[in-house]
Amino acid sequence: ATAQDDITGDGTTSTVLLCGELLRQAERYTTEGLHPRVITDGYDIARDATLKFLDEFKVTLADPINDRDFLRSIASTSLKTKVDHDLADRLTEAVVDSIRTVAPEDPTKAPIDLNMVEIMTMEQKMGTDSRFVNGLVLDHGGRHPDMPKVLKNCHVMTCNVTFEYEKTEVQSGFFYSSAEEREKLVESERKWLDERCRQVVEFKRSVCKEGENF
């Protein structure tokens, strides 16, 4: 089931049920005296026959990313086994739009990076309120009471650095023997953050003209 989920992201329940039934039948035959090797040979024959059938049954598409109906049928088939049909229809459109947005120009040469699609859970909302946003969704409120509530025609900077104190990835600690040493530690951490903020302010001054927001 884990391999099935990693490769296709669906069909785990069917895989578990199929494997369980195969093992149940195998136990039945082994108790009747059939050698396990004969059973495994039968599994190999069935696997080869299944792969042959799939090769004959499969349909090759020239441009699957731009075939919206094809993508909708795949997403709808998977979703309607997990959620309500009305919600599945709504999520189907969102799934197709998100995949087509992040898909490379030639999917045969580069895989689709699903990390570019983020699923955000909004509290006090219903599943039917789900929608696809082609852009950035920032769920953070104001960090300071003096920050403006509304900005129009402004510059937006996105960066992958933090402006908060970070925890170490390994177990570590700071030890001090006096209040002076503790103050030095706090000052060094604050200096590190102040330097980052100063660079952002300098960048803002170089980008924004008089009266523009950042």
N, C-alpha and C positions, 0 to 999 in steps of 0.2 A: 504494500500500500504506500509506503514511503517513496519508493522508486516511481510508482505511478503518479503520485502527487508532484514529485520534483520535475517529471518530464512533461506531463500534460496539465496538472493542476485540477484534475477531475477524474471521476471514475474509481475512487478509492474504495467505496462501499461495494461496488460490483466486483472489484478485484479480490477483496477479502472473502466475499460470498463464494466466488468461483474457486478460489484456492481451498477454502474450507470444504466445499463439496468434493473436490478432487481428492483431498486427503481422506475424507470419509469413505469414499468408494475404494480408495487404495487400502484402507484398513480392513474393509469388508473382504477384499480378495486375498489379502495376506493371511487373514484368519482361516480362509478356506484352503491355504497351502500354496498359493501362487507365489513364485519367487519375486522379491522386490525388483530385481533387475528387469524382469519382463514388464513390470508396470512402468518403470522409468523409460524403457524403450518405447512403450506406447505413448508416453508423454512427448517424446522426441518426434515421433511420427505425426502426432496431432499438431505439434508446434509448426513443423514444416508445412503441413497442409493448410494451417491457418495463415501463415505468412504468404503462401502461394495465392490463397484466396484474396488476401488484402492487396497484393500487388495487382491482381486482375480487377479488383473492385474499385480501387482508388481513382480519383479524378485529378488530373493535373491542371492547375490554373496558371495562366500566363502572368497575371498581375493580381494576386489575391488581396493585397492591401487596398486597392482601389475598387474591389468588388464588394460594395457595401452590403448587398443582400446576402452574400456568402458569409461575411463576418457576423451579420446579425443572426443568421441561423445557428452558427456555432455558439455564440454567446447566449442566445435564447434557450437552446437545448440544455446547456449547463445550468443556467440560472433557474429555470422552471422546475428543476428537481430539488431546489434548495429553499426558494422563497415563494411568496404568493405570486400568482400569475400577473396581476396588475403591477406589482412592484418589479417583477422580472422584466416586463415590457419597458418600464421606465429605465431600469438599470442597463438594459441591453443597449439602448442608444448611447448612454454614458460610456459604457465599456468600449463600444465601437469607435466613438469619437476620440477617446483617450488613446487607444492603440494607433489610430491613424495619425494622431498628432505627433507622437514620439517615434513613429516608425521611420527608419532611414530611407533614403531615396531608392536604394537597392537592397531589400531585405535578404536577398540570396548571398550577399557578400558580408553583411554585418547583422548580427542578431538584434532584436528589439530589446532595448534596455528598459525593463519594467520598473527599475528604480526611479525612472523619470516620472512615473505615475504615483502619486501619493493619495492614499485614502484617509480622509480626515473624519473623525467622529465628532459631531456637534451635539452637545448636550441640549436637552429640552427640544429636540427635533424628532420628527417621525421619518420612517424610511421613505415614505412617498415624497418627502421634501428633498431627497437626494437629487443632485444635479452635477453636471460636468462643468468645470470652470477651466477654460483654456488660458491659464496664466497662473499667477501666484495668489494664494489665499493666506492672509496673515490674521491669525486669531488672537494676537496679543493686543492688549489694551495699552493705554498710555503708561509710560514708565515714570512720568513725573507730572505733578498737578499743573505745572506751567506749560506742558506740551499742548499744541493746538489740537482741537477736536476735528477740524475739517481743513484740508489743503487742496487747492486746485492749481492745475498747471505747474506741477512741481517736479523736481528731479528725485528719482528713487534709486538708492544705491543698495545693491544686494552683495553680500560678502559671506564667506564661510569661516569667519573668525568670531570669537565670543568676546563679549564685553562684561563678562561676569567671572567670578572666581571659579576655576575648574578644579574638580577632584582628580587626584592621580589615578592612573589605571592599576597601580600596584599598591599594596599596603605600605603606607609611609606615615611619618609623623614628624612634627617639629617640637623640639624640647628647648626650653629656656629656663634659666635659673634666676632671672631678675626681671623686673618690670621694664627696664631699659632694653633688654634683649627682645622682649615681646613687642615693644614699640618699634624697634628697628625692623622686625619681621613684618608688621602691619604696614609700615612705611614703604618697604620694598615691594610688597604686593600692590599697594595703591599706586606706586610710581609706574609699575608695569602697565596697569590699566589706564592711567592718565596719559601715558605715551601713545597708546592706541587711539584714545579719544582725541588727542591733539592732532594726530595724523588725519583723522576723519574731518576735523574742523578745517584744517589747512586744505584738504581736498575740496571741501565744500566751497571755500572762498575762491578756489581756482576755477570751479565749474559754474557756480551761480553768479549771475549778474545782480546788479542792485535791484532789490525788491523781489527777487525770485526765491521760492521756497525750496527746501532740501529735506 
